[in-house]
Amino acid sequence: MTQATVRAAAMNGWDSFLGQSSPAADECGGRSGSANSSAVTLQPCEVRQDVMPLAEFVRFSEQVVCQTRDIAIPWLAGGNYDLSALGPVGEAINAAGKVGTALRRLVDYFSLLQDCTDIRLDREDDMAAVSYRILDPEIWPRHHDAMFSLGIVGQIIRRGARGAWDKVEFAFEAESHEMRGDIGKVVCAPCCFGADTNQIRFPAAMLDLALPQSSGHHDVRPLGRAIVDKRRDTPLVERLSQMVFRDLNNSAIEQERFAREIGMSSRTMRRKLADEGSSFQQVLDECRMRQALFEFRARPDLSIAQIALRLGYAEHSNFTRAFHRWSGVCPQTYRANLTKPAH
């Protein structure tokens, strides 16, 4: 896969929380206060013009929390982020008249800001949710970039709710001990861990809340055209890979459905994949194997049979044979080698 990128503007505002205590965090009990933040020295990220590698940004967010021992910083950076730094996408969000419109614009145009990410706005009965998950299985650990992105979502909700935060809930991919602190105190809401995605859930009625200082009508058609252009410029194998990673363990992997979603017939998709030197089965097999490596790292307590089921195999023996063909060793041996201490 092509190296995933994120807008370099994602780095904006973090430094303001590295050298001082934040009243907002103190009120929520989110500051660990166990390290001297002003003494932190962070490695610079590689920035190419206005974008940077997504893996580098994730590494940066992990490093911030590791070195400062302050779990509140990513959440505060997102919650206080200047959305105008996101260019036309930020302008569209700031112009929205309601919370739901702003969140929908963030979700719909997020791919213009960050690659290889599944972000959704869903509504079920009286609750709504925004979920966020990086799809590249090689980017791990990836705990605190989610705090930053959900912080932006939280900022939008708070604008409409005027600070009200009742009945908000969170879920995180990471286990609680991997977050290096009490995240519940940071976000002032109940949290669960070890989920398949990072998510903020809130009463659906909040979607209809008016946003202050909105500028009214905003033409989002150029953003829609930019999305179409980006998809057209992305190789089909890469687009299909991201869809497979998105749906593994969530939905049936069906060639016909993927072709419809991409906007072509199955026959045309097979022909275009062949032009790129691949096939649907090759893409699926490669994604399954790479996701298996992610599962070994992220969910060490799962059995091989459970991982096989998550990858869409009806029998774990089929997964074992496929993994052996791909890696040269059985999955049990590979995972055991991951836990061996380095010499």
Residue frames relative to the residue before (quaternion, step in Angstrom):
aa qw qx qy qz dx dy dz
M 1.0000 0.0000 0.0000 0.0000 0.00 0.00 0.00
T 0.5451 -0.5908 0.4810 0.3498 3.53 -1.16 0.64
Q 0.5754 -0.6051 0.4175 0.3584 3.56 -1.04 0.74
A 0.3894 -0.7266 0.5223 0.2184 3.57 -0.74 1.09
T 0.1409 -0.7962 0.5857 0.0565 3.56 -1.06 0.78
V 0.1714 -0.7319 0.6468 0.1286 3.51 -1.40 0.24
R 0.5877 -0.5613 0.4290 0.3944 3.58 -1.12 0.54
A 0.5139 -0.6657 0.4488 0.3021 3.56 -0.90 0.95
A 0.5443 0.6263 -0.3932 0.3961 3.59 1.22 -0.41
A 0.4898 0.6538 -0.4370 0.3763 3.61 1.23 -0.20
M 0.6255 0.5511 -0.3288 0.4438 3.59 1.22 -0.44
N 0.4948 0.6940 -0.4202 0.3113 3.59 1.24 -0.36
G 0.8449 0.2869 -0.1866 0.4111 3.53 -1.13 0.73
W 0.5195 0.6588 -0.4231 0.3422 3.59 1.16 -0.35
D 0.6478 0.5665 -0.3313 0.3867 3.58 0.92 -0.91
S 0.6108 0.5756 -0.3630 0.4047 3.59 1.09 -0.56
F 0.7150 0.4161 -0.2529 0.5017 3.60 1.24 -0.31
L 0.5568 0.6402 -0.3817 0.3666 3.58 1.26 -0.02
G 0.8022 0.3159 -0.1539 0.4827 3.58 1.09 -0.52
Q 0.7633 0.2888 -0.1826 0.5483 3.56 1.23 0.16
S 0.4949 -0.6316 0.5049 0.3181 3.53 -1.24 0.49
S 0.3127 -0.7682 0.5339 0.1643 3.54 -1.00 0.82
P 0.4749 -0.6757 0.4791 0.2973 3.61 -0.78 0.94
A 0.6240 0.5478 -0.3486 0.4347 3.60 1.01 -0.79
A 0.6805 0.4700 -0.2964 0.4776 3.56 0.94 -0.84
D 0.6332 0.5386 -0.3425 0.4379 3.58 0.97 -0.80
E 0.6378 0.5369 -0.3307 0.4422 3.58 1.01 -0.79
C 0.7262 0.4069 -0.2295 0.5044 3.57 1.07 -0.78
G 0.4786 -0.6785 0.4386 0.3437 3.58 1.22 -0.13
G 0.4658 0.7406 -0.4006 0.2724 3.60 1.22 0.27
R 0.5920 0.5673 -0.3812 0.4271 3.59 1.19 -0.18
S 0.3585 -0.7375 0.5266 0.2242 3.54 -0.77 0.97
G 0.1848 -0.8467 0.4810 0.1325 3.54 1.14 -0.70
S 0.5281 0.6662 -0.3942 0.3490 3.59 1.22 0.31
A 0.7461 0.2991 -0.2056 0.5581 3.56 1.24 0.09
N 0.4762 -0.6424 0.5179 0.3038 3.53 -1.25 0.47
S 0.2896 -0.8056 0.4893 0.1666 3.58 -0.05 1.28
S 0.6310 0.5603 -0.3510 0.4059 3.59 1.00 -0.69
A 0.6656 0.5045 -0.3083 0.4554 3.58 1.21 -0.37
V 0.4535 0.7147 -0.4421 0.2968 3.59 1.26 -0.05
T 0.0799 -0.7591 0.6443 0.0472 3.53 -1.07 0.84
L 0.1002 -0.8241 0.5573 0.0154 3.57 -0.44 1.22
Q 0.4936 -0.6491 0.4906 0.3071 3.53 -1.08 0.76
P 0.4861 -0.6752 0.4609 0.3089 3.61 -0.90 0.84
C 0.3942 -0.6970 0.5486 0.2405 3.55 -1.17 0.62
E 0.5081 -0.6334 0.4907 0.3160 3.53 -1.19 0.57
V 0.0376 -0.8085 0.5869 -0.0209 3.57 -0.60 1.14
R 0.0990 -0.7762 0.6216 0.0361 3.55 -0.83 1.05
Q 0.8029 -0.1514 0.0442 0.5748 3.54 -0.29 1.31
D 0.8082 -0.2591 0.1784 0.4980 3.61 -0.61 -1.05
V 0.6976 0.4024 -0.2873 0.5185 3.61 1.22 0.23
M 0.1398 -0.7609 0.6276 0.0873 3.52 -1.33 0.36
P 0.6174 -0.5396 0.3906 0.4184 3.62 -1.12 0.40
L 0.5097 -0.6568 0.4610 0.3102 3.57 -0.90 0.92
A 0.6224 0.5485 -0.3443 0.4396 3.59 1.00 -0.76
E 0.6468 0.5163 -0.3218 0.4599 3.60 1.06 -0.70
F 0.6441 0.5047 -0.3291 0.4713 3.58 0.99 -0.75
V 0.6411 0.5079 -0.3290 0.4719 3.58 0.97 -0.80
R 0.6342 0.5225 -0.3286 0.4657 3.58 0.96 -0.84
F 0.6305 0.5411 -0.3249 0.4518 3.57 1.00 -0.84
S 0.6849 0.4827 -0.2999 0.4561 3.60 0.82 -0.96
E 0.6350 0.5073 -0.3313 0.4792 3.60 1.05 -0.69
Q 0.6593 0.5252 -0.3022 0.4452 3.55 0.98 -0.90
V 0.5945 0.5718 -0.3613 0.4349 3.59 1.03 -0.75
V 0.7166 0.4403 -0.2562 0.4764 3.57 0.79 -1.02
C 0.6376 0.5404 -0.3320 0.4374 3.58 0.99 -0.80
Q 0.7433 0.4191 -0.2377 0.4641 3.57 0.83 -0.95
T 0.7293 0.4113 -0.2524 0.4850 3.59 0.98 -0.73
R 0.2225 -0.7750 0.5341 0.2542 3.54 1.22 -0.61
D 0.5184 0.6034 -0.4039 0.4517 3.53 1.17 0.77
I 0.2169 -0.8342 0.4972 0.0992 3.57 -0.06 1.29
A 0.5895 0.6120 -0.3642 0.3812 3.59 1.21 -0.31
I 0.5405 0.6849 -0.4029 0.2766 3.61 1.08 -0.65
P 0.6869 0.4663 -0.3329 0.4471 3.69 0.68 -0.85
W 0.6399 0.5221 -0.3223 0.4626 3.59 1.01 -0.81
L 0.6770 0.4814 -0.2901 0.4752 3.58 0.94 -0.86
A 0.6211 0.5391 -0.3434 0.4534 3.59 1.04 -0.76
G 0.6848 0.4591 -0.2832 0.4900 3.59 0.99 -0.77
G 0.6796 0.5148 -0.2932 0.4325 3.56 0.92 -0.87
N 0.7516 0.3307 -0.1899 0.5382 3.58 1.20 -0.52
Y 0.3644 0.7670 -0.4669 0.2466 3.58 1.27 0.18
D 0.3937 -0.6949 0.5528 0.2377 3.57 -1.04 0.85
L 0.3145 -0.8040 0.4746 0.1715 3.57 -0.17 1.28
S 0.5532 0.6093 -0.4049 0.3984 3.59 1.15 -0.39
A 0.5626 0.6007 -0.3824 0.4201 3.60 1.24 -0.37
L 0.6172 0.5529 -0.3422 0.4429 3.59 1.25 -0.26
G 0.5124 -0.6810 0.4060 0.3300 3.58 1.23 0.30
P 0.8442 -0.1244 0.0885 0.5138 3.60 -1.01 -0.75
V 0.6178 0.5300 -0.3584 0.4571 3.61 1.06 -0.65
G 0.6625 0.4990 -0.3014 0.4704 3.57 0.95 -0.85
E 0.6245 0.5348 -0.3379 0.4580 3.57 1.04 -0.74
A 0.6523 0.5136 -0.3125 0.4617 3.56 1.00 -0.85
I 0.6500 0.5074 -0.3166 0.4688 3.59 0.99 -0.80
N 0.6854 0.4929 -0.2868 0.4527 3.58 0.88 -0.94
A 0.6692 0.5042 -0.2998 0.4561 3.59 1.15 -0.57
A 0.4995 0.6806 -0.4216 0.3310 3.58 1.23 -0.31
G 0.4036 -0.7419 0.4904 0.2150 3.54 -1.02 0.80
K 0.7812 0.2253 -0.1207 0.5695 3.57 1.22 -0.47
V 0.6523 -0.5138 0.3877 0.4002 3.56 -1.26 0.47
G 0.6703 0.5171 -0.3066 0.4351 3.59 0.86 -0.93
T 0.6477 0.5106 -0.3183 0.4674 3.58 0.99 -0.79
A 0.6543 0.5147 -0.3107 0.4588 3.57 0.95 -0.88
L 0.6731 0.4824 -0.2969 0.4754 3.59 0.91 -0.89
R 0.6343 0.5268 -0.3343 0.4565 3.59 0.98 -0.77
R 0.6606 0.4904 -0.3144 0.4736 3.59 0.97 -0.76
L 0.6133 0.5354 -0.3506 0.4629 3.59 1.02 -0.72
V 0.6927 0.4748 -0.2720 0.4698 3.58 0.89 -0.96
D 0.6962 0.5039 -0.2902 0.4209 3.59 0.78 -1.01
Y 0.7972 0.2938 -0.1432 0.5077 3.58 0.99 -0.78
F 0.3295 0.7821 -0.4772 0.2282 3.57 1.27 0.26
S 0.6199 0.5672 -0.3526 0.4118 3.60 1.05 -0.66
L 0.5883 0.5436 -0.3743 0.4672 3.60 1.26 -0.23
L 0.6875 0.4568 -0.2598 0.5012 3.57 1.30 -0.35
Q 0.8174 0.0240 0.0651 0.5719 3.57 0.95 -0.88
D 0.3864 -0.7373 0.5137 0.2080 3.54 -0.91 0.97
C 0.8669 0.2477 -0.0945 0.4222 3.48 -1.48 0.01
T 0.5373 0.6063 -0.3943 0.4338 3.56 0.97 0.90
D 0.2335 -0.7401 0.6148 0.1405 3.54 -1.05 0.83
I 0.1106 0.7746 -0.6113 0.1188 3.56 -0.52 1.20
R 0.0049 -0.8266 0.5582 -0.0717 3.54 -0.75 1.08
L 0.1985 -0.7131 0.6547 0.1533 3.51 -1.35 0.47
D 0.0162 0.8103 -0.5821 0.0657 3.57 -0.53 1.18
R 0.1440 -0.7643 0.6221 0.0898 3.51 -1.27 0.51
E 0.0470 0.7848 -0.6141 0.0688 3.53 -0.87 1.01
D 0.8215 -0.0835 -0.0104 0.5640 3.53 -0.55 1.25
D 0.8108 -0.2638 0.1908 0.4865 3.60 -0.75 -0.99
M 0.6595 0.4691 -0.3154 0.4956 3.60 1.26 0.29
A 0.1673 -0.7474 0.6337 0.1084 3.55 -1.22 0.64
A 0.0901 -0.8032 0.5879 0.0331 3.58 -1.18 0.46
V 0.1526 -0.7165 0.6691 0.1251 3.51 -1.24 0.66
S 0.0866 -0.7974 0.5970 0.0183 3.56 -0.72 1.09
Y 0.1045 -0.7939 0.5990 -0.0083 3.54 -1.12 0.81
R 0.1770 0.7815 -0.5808 0.1433 3.57 -0.83 0.99
I 0.3651 -0.6908 0.5797 0.2313 3.56 -0.92 0.91
L 0.3586 -0.7807 0.4805 0.1762 3.56 -0.83 1.00
D 0.5671 0.5984 -0.3951 0.4053 3.60 1.14 -0.44
P 0.3127 -0.7942 0.4837 0.1935 3.64 -0.37 1.14
E 0.6155 0.5576 -0.3557 0.4286 3.58 1.21 -0.21
I 0.6132 0.5070 -0.3549 0.4909 3.58 1.27 -0.14
W 0.4010 0.6607 -0.5293 0.3500 3.56 -0.17 1.32
P 0.4922 -0.1842 -0.8473 0.0770 1.61 -1.88 1.63
R 0.0799 -0.7842 0.6152 0.0080 3.54 -1.21 0.63
H 0.1713 0.8370 -0.4970 0.1517 3.53 0.66 1.11
H 0.8078 0.3709 -0.1658 0.4271 3.55 0.71 -1.08
D 0.5013 0.5814 -0.4561 0.4502 3.60 1.20 -0.04
A 0.6062 0.5439 -0.3516 0.4615 3.58 1.15 -0.61
M 0.6150 0.5395 -0.3436 0.4611 3.58 1.05 -0.73
F 0.6451 0.5185 -0.3139 0.4652 3.58 1.02 -0.82
S 0.6990 0.4701 -0.2805 0.4602 3.60 0.80 -1.00
L 0.6718 0.4640 -0.3023 0.4918 3.60 0.96 -0.79
G 0.5609 0.5839 -0.3825 0.4451 3.58 1.23 -0.42
I 0.6299 0.5140 -0.3268 0.4820 3.58 1.07 -0.73
V 0.6320 0.5150 -0.3229 0.4807 3.56 1.01 -0.84
G 0.6594 0.5136 -0.3026 0.4581 3.56 0.94 -0.90
Q 0.6034 0.5596 -0.3499 0.4475 3.57 1.06 -0.72
I 0.6676 0.4998 -0.3013 0.4623 3.58 0.91 -0.92
I 0.6546 0.5079 -0.3160 0.4623 3.58 0.94 -0.88
R 0.6710 0.5097 -0.3022 0.4457 3.58 0.90 -0.91
R 0.5825 0.5802 -0.3794 0.4243 3.58 1.08 -0.63
G 0.7240 0.4185 -0.2410 0.4925 3.55 0.95 -0.87
A 0.7064 0.4665 -0.2620 0.4635 3.55 1.02 -0.82
R 0.3298 -0.7659 0.4838 0.2657 3.58 1.33 -0.14
G 0.7776 -0.3606 0.1727 0.4853 3.54 0.97 0.91
A 0.5205 0.6317 -0.4280 0.3832 3.62 1.19 -0.30
W 0.0578 -0.8296 0.5538 -0.0422 3.57 -0.88 0.94
D 0.3160 0.7759 -0.4928 0.2350 3.58 1.17 0.51
K 0.8608 0.1654 -0.1389 0.4609 3.54 -1.21 0.73
V 0.4304 0.6568 -0.4952 0.3718 3.61 1.14 0.54
E 0.0565 -0.7942 0.6051 -0.0041 3.57 -1.01 0.88
F 0.2018 -0.7799 0.5825 0.1084 3.56 -1.22 0.54
A 0.0743 -0.7419 0.6613 0.0816 3.52 -1.32 0.48
F 0.1141 -0.8050 0.5814 0.0320 3.56 -1.07 0.76
E 0.5596 -0.5901 0.4700 0.3430 3.56 -1.19 0.65
A 0.6876 0.5044 -0.2830 0.4390 3.55 0.90 -0.94
E 0.4875 -0.5914 0.5400 0.3479 3.52 -1.31 0.32
S 0.6689 -0.5395 0.3207 0.3982 3.58 -1.13 0.59
H 0.6754 0.4967 -0.3155 0.4445 3.63 0.93 -0.80
E 0.6197 0.5516 -0.3473 0.4372 3.60 1.16 -0.47
M 0.6256 0.5576 -0.3414 0.4256 3.60 1.17 -0.39
R 0.3771 -0.7804 0.4343 0.2453 3.60 1.33 -0.06
G 0.8184 0.0889 -0.0865 0.5612 3.59 0.98 0.69
D 0.6251 -0.5400 0.4180 0.3780 3.53 -1.35 0.05
I 0.2218 -0.8140 0.5268 0.1036 3.56 0.00 1.33
G 0.5809 0.5999 -0.3761 0.4015 3.58 1.06 -0.65
K 0.6661 0.4876 -0.3005 0.4778 3.58 1.04 -0.75
V 0.6198 0.5439 -0.3434 0.4496 3.57 1.13 -0.60
V 0.7859 0.3237 -0.1699 0.4987 3.59 0.79 -1.03
C 0.3562 -0.7689 0.4674 0.2520 3.59 1.33 -0.03
A 0.6553 0.4515 -0.3136 0.5181 3.56 0.97 0.92
P 0.5987 -0.5487 0.4262 0.3985 3.61 -1.19 0.37
C 0.1105 -0.7968 0.5933 0.0313 3.58 -1.08 0.79
C 0.0943 -0.7424 0.6542 0.1098 3.54 -1.24 0.52
F 0.2749 -0.7936 0.5357 0.0877 3.56 -1.17 0.65
G 0.7381 0.3876 -0.3059 0.4597 3.55 -1.31 0.34
A 0.3781 0.7338 -0.4787 0.2991 3.57 1.18 0.55
D 0.5958 -0.5794 0.4199 0.3647 3.56 -1.28 0.20
T 0.7855 0.1161 -0.0765 0.6030 3.56 1.26 -0.25
N 0.4555 -0.6203 0.5455 0.3320 3.54 -1.33 0.15
Q 0.0449 0.8415 -0.5267 0.1111 3.56 -0.69 1.01
I 0.1387 -0.7234 0.6668 0.1132 3.50 -1.28 0.61
R 0.1154 -0.7899 0.6018 0.0232 3.57 -0.77 1.13
F 0.0494 0.7980 -0.5936 0.0917 3.54 -0.99 0.85
P 0.6550 -0.5087 0.3572 0.4297 3.61 -1.16 0.38
A 0.5121 -0.6758 0.4385 0.2980 3.57 -0.84 1.00
A 0.5492 0.6223 -0.3957 0.3930 3.59 1.15 -0.49
M 0.5841 0.5936 -0.3703 0.4115 3.59 1.17 -0.53
L 0.5525 0.6178 -0.4000 0.3912 3.61 1.14 -0.44
D 0.7126 0.4569 -0.2497 0.4702 3.57 1.12 -0.63
L 0.4517 0.6929 -0.4546 0.3305 3.58 1.25 0.03
A 0.4496 -0.6896 0.5024 0.2643 3.56 -1.01 0.87
L 0.3242 -0.7270 0.5751 0.1889 3.54 -1.14 0.74
P 0.4298 -0.7056 0.4952 0.2684 3.61 -0.89 0.85
Q 0.8527 0.2030 -0.1342 0.4623 3.53 -1.25 0.50
S 0.3223 0.7168 -0.5521 0.2783 3.59 1.00 0.71
S 0.4272 -0.7305 0.4800 0.2312 3.56 -1.09 0.70
G 0.6073 -0.5894 0.3561 0.3962 3.57 1.22 0.29
H 0.8442 -0.1496 0.1112 0.5027 3.57 -1.10 -0.70
H 0.0110 0.7758 -0.6305 0.0212 3.52 -1.07 0.82
D 0.3769 -0.7343 0.5222 0.2147 3.58 -0.83 1.01
V 0.1153 -0.8219 0.5569 0.0338 3.58 -0.39 1.24
R 0.3937 0.7483 -0.4719 0.2497 3.61 1.20 0.02
P 0.6304 0.5193 -0.3679 0.4445 3.66 0.93 -0.64
L 0.6256 0.5257 -0.3448 0.4619 3.58 1.08 -0.62
G 0.6271 0.5312 -0.3290 0.4652 3.56 1.04 -0.76
R 0.6603 0.4927 -0.3091 0.4751 3.58 0.98 -0.82
A 0.6284 0.5361 -0.3340 0.4540 3.57 1.05 -0.72
I 0.6139 0.5336 -0.3389 0.4729 3.58 1.09 -0.72
V 0.6571 0.5085 -0.3066 0.4644 3.59 0.90 -0.94
D 0.6565 0.5117 -0.3123 0.4579 3.59 0.92 -0.87
K 0.6576 0.5107 -0.3188 0.4530 3.57 0.94 -0.84
R 0.6494 0.5065 -0.3195 0.4686 3.58 0.95 -0.81
R 0.6476 0.5275 -0.3192 0.4477 3.56 0.97 -0.83
D 0.7090 0.4576 -0.2554 0.4719 3.58 1.06 -0.75
T 0.6108 0.5510 -0.3518 0.4468 3.60 1.26 -0.19
P 0.4993 -0.6583 0.4613 0.3233 3.63 -0.77 0.94
L 0.5846 -0.6150 0.4039 0.3419 3.57 -1.03 0.81
V 0.6138 0.5531 -0.3530 0.4390 3.60 0.98 -0.78
E 0.6746 0.4910 -0.2968 0.4645 3.58 0.95 -0.84
R 0.6439 0.5080 -0.3259 0.4702 3.60 0.94 -0.81
L 0.6729 0.4955 -0.2955 0.4630 3.56 0.92 -0.90
S 0.6182 0.5481 -0.3408 0.4487 3.59 1.02 -0.77
Q 0.6679 0.4953 -0.3096 0.4613 3.57 0.89 -0.87
M 0.6392 0.5152 -0.3304 0.4657 3.59 1.04 -0.70
V 0.6308 0.5157 -0.3344 0.4737 3.59 1.04 -0.74
F 0.6570 0.4985 -0.3147 0.4699 3.61 0.87 -0.91
R 0.6287 0.5525 -0.3269 0.4389 3.57 1.03 -0.79
D 0.8018 0.3600 -0.1508 0.4526 3.58 0.86 -1.00
L 0.4574 0.6655 -0.4737 0.3514 3.61 1.19 -0.19
N 0.8322 0.1311 -0.1625 0.5137 3.56 -0.89 1.05
N 0.6939 0.4373 -0.2925 0.4917 3.59 1.25 0.14
S 0.8057 0.0161 0.0516 0.5899 3.57 0.92 -0.95
A 0.6051 -0.5371 0.4324 0.3980 3.54 -1.26 0.36
I 0.3619 -0.7169 0.5540 0.2195 3.58 -0.99 0.86
E 0.0859 0.8218 -0.5480 0.1305 3.55 -0.16 1.31
Q 0.4761 -0.7027 0.4584 0.2634 3.55 -0.71 1.13
E 0.6498 0.5282 -0.3245 0.4398 3.58 0.92 -0.88
R 0.6714 0.5029 -0.2984 0.4553 3.57 0.90 -0.94
F 0.6539 0.5085 -0.3180 0.4612 3.58 0.94 -0.84
A 0.6379 0.5274 -0.3307 0.4534 3.57 0.98 -0.82
R 0.6479 0.5088 -0.3202 0.4678 3.59 0.96 -0.84
E 0.6564 0.5164 -0.3182 0.4487 3.57 0.95 -0.86
I 0.6642 0.4875 -0.2979 0.4820 3.56 1.03 -0.77
G 0.4777 -0.6924 0.4201 0.3405 3.57 1.17 -0.58
M 0.6709 0.4245 -0.3204 0.5168 3.56 1.03 0.77
S 0.5854 -0.5613 0.4388 0.3869 3.55 -1.26 0.24
S 0.6398 -0.5141 0.3913 0.4162 3.59 -1.23 0.36
R 0.6349 0.5389 -0.3303 0.4442 3.56 1.00 -0.81
T 0.6676 0.4863 -0.3030 0.4754 3.56 0.94 -0.89
M 0.6410 0.5228 -0.3316 0.4537 3.58 0.98 -0.78
R 0.6421 0.5140 -0.3296 0.4636 3.59 0.97 -0.81
R 0.6596 0.5105 -0.3123 0.4547 3.57 0.96 -0.83
K 0.6795 0.4813 -0.2988 0.4662 3.58 0.91 -0.87
L 0.6179 0.5229 -0.3470 0.4737 3.60 1.06 -0.67
A 0.6351 0.5227 -0.3247 0.4670 3.57 1.02 -0.80
D 0.6211 0.5388 -0.3369 0.4588 3.58 1.06 -0.73
E 0.7053 0.4151 -0.2487 0.5180 3.59 1.18 -0.60
G 0.5605 -0.6522 0.3622 0.3597 3.56 1.31 0.25
S 0.6630 0.4737 -0.3005 0.4958 3.55 1.14 0.57
S 0.2254 -0.7311 0.6183 0.1803 3.53 -1.38 -0.19
F 0.6729 -0.4859 0.3526 0.4322 3.56 -1.25 0.29
Q 0.6695 0.5025 -0.3081 0.4519 3.58 0.90 -0.89
Q 0.6349 0.5235 -0.3346 0.4592 3.59 1.00 -0.74
V 0.6430 0.5082 -0.3214 0.4744 3.58 0.97 -0.84
L 0.6656 0.5083 -0.3021 0.4553 3.58 0.89 -0.93
D 0.6692 0.5035 -0.3066 0.4523 3.59 0.87 -0.92
E 0.6646 0.5001 -0.3092 0.4611 3.58 0.91 -0.89
C 0.6558 0.5047 -0.3149 0.4648 3.60 0.94 -0.84
R 0.6404 0.5296 -0.3289 0.4486 3.58 0.95 -0.82
M 0.6816 0.4830 -0.3014 0.4597 3.57 0.90 -0.86
R 0.6635 0.4860 -0.3118 0.4757 3.59 0.94 -0.80
Q 0.6419 0.5019 -0.3268 0.4788 3.58 1.05 -0.71
A 0.5867 0.5685 -0.3717 0.4410 3.58 1.09 -0.62
L 0.6413 0.5149 -0.3264 0.4659 3.59 0.96 -0.82
F 0.6266 0.5256 -0.3280 0.4728 3.56 1.07 -0.75
E 0.6569 0.5129 -0.3150 0.4541 3.58 0.90 -0.91
F 0.6167 0.5453 -0.3496 0.4474 3.61 1.00 -0.75
R 0.7086 0.4538 -0.2595 0.4739 3.59 0.94 -0.90
A 0.7681 0.4185 -0.2007 0.4411 3.55 0.80 -1.08
R 0.8035 0.1794 -0.0736 0.5629 3.60 1.08 -0.66
P 0.0388 -0.8601 0.5086 0.0036 3.60 0.59 1.15
D 0.6426 0.5458 -0.3327 0.4225 3.60 1.16 -0.40
L 0.5593 0.6047 -0.3984 0.4034 3.61 1.22 -0.25
S 0.4580 -0.6591 0.5198 0.2926 3.57 -1.11 0.67
I 0.6497 -0.4931 0.3912 0.4262 3.57 -1.27 0.28
A 0.6345 0.5323 -0.3323 0.4512 3.59 1.01 -0.77
Q 0.6557 0.5029 -0.3134 0.4679 3.59 0.99 -0.81
I 0.6434 0.5073 -0.3221 0.4743 3.59 0.98 -0.80
A 0.6245 0.5401 -0.3369 0.4525 3.59 0.97 -0.83
L 0.6535 0.5090 -0.3081 0.4679 3.57 0.98 -0.86
R 0.6382 0.5267 -0.3192 0.4619 3.59 1.00 -0.81
L 0.7027 0.4565 -0.2570 0.4813 3.58 1.12 -0.66
G 0.6055 -0.6102 0.3399 0.3815 3.58 1.26 0.06
Y 0.4977 0.6316 -0.4449 0.3942 3.59 1.20 0.34
A 0.4176 -0.7095 0.5099 0.2495 3.56 -0.89 0.96
E 0.7759 0.1848 -0.0904 0.5964 3.58 1.15 -0.69
H 0.4477 -0.7052 0.4664 0.2911 3.59 -0.79 0.92
S 0.5488 0.6008 -0.4037 0.4182 3.61 1.20 -0.37
N 0.6188 0.5309 -0.3454 0.4647 3.61 1.09 -0.66
F 0.6377 0.5120 -0.3187 0.4792 3.56 1.04 -0.77
T 0.6414 0.5343 -0.3293 0.4412 3.59 0.92 -0.87
R 0.6707 0.4863 -0.3011 0.4722 3.60 0.92 -0.89
A 0.6596 0.5084 -0.3129 0.4567 3.58 0.92 -0.89
F 0.6665 0.5005 -0.3099 0.4575 3.58 0.94 -0.87
H 0.6351 0.5259 -0.3312 0.4587 3.58 1.02 -0.77
R 0.6365 0.5155 -0.3311 0.4685 3.60 0.98 -0.79
W 0.7005 0.4909 -0.2634 0.4460 3.56 0.98 -0.89
S 0.8207 0.2771 -0.1035 0.4889 3.59 0.86 -0.98
G 0.4846 -0.6718 0.4358 0.3522 3.58 1.18 -0.45
V 0.7473 0.2498 -0.1811 0.5885 3.58 1.30 -0.10
C 0.5547 -0.5897 0.4501 0.3768 3.57 -1.20 0.35
P 0.6431 -0.5567 0.3488 0.3935 3.63 -1.11 0.52
Q 0.6070 0.5608 -0.3642 0.4293 3.60 1.05 -0.67
T 0.6697 0.4931 -0.2928 0.4718 3.57 0.96 -0.90
Y 0.6457 0.5288 -0.3263 0.4438 3.56 0.94 -0.90
R 0.6900 0.4747 -0.2914 0.4621 3.58 0.84 -0.94
A 0.6236 0.5369 -0.3435 0.4526 3.58 1.02 -0.73
N 0.6478 0.5194 -0.3173 0.4582 3.60 1.02 -0.76
L 0.6006 0.5721 -0.3629 0.4247 3.60 1.13 -0.58
T 0.7272 0.4432 -0.2385 0.4668 3.56 1.05 -0.74
K 0.4940 0.6535 -0.4430 0.3642 3.58 1.23 -0.07
P 0.4856 -0.6645 0.4715 0.3167 3.63 -0.89 0.80
A 0.4798 -0.6627 0.4969 0.2895 3.56 -1.08 0.80
H 0.3007 -0.7514 0.5628 0.1680 3.55 -1.06 0.79
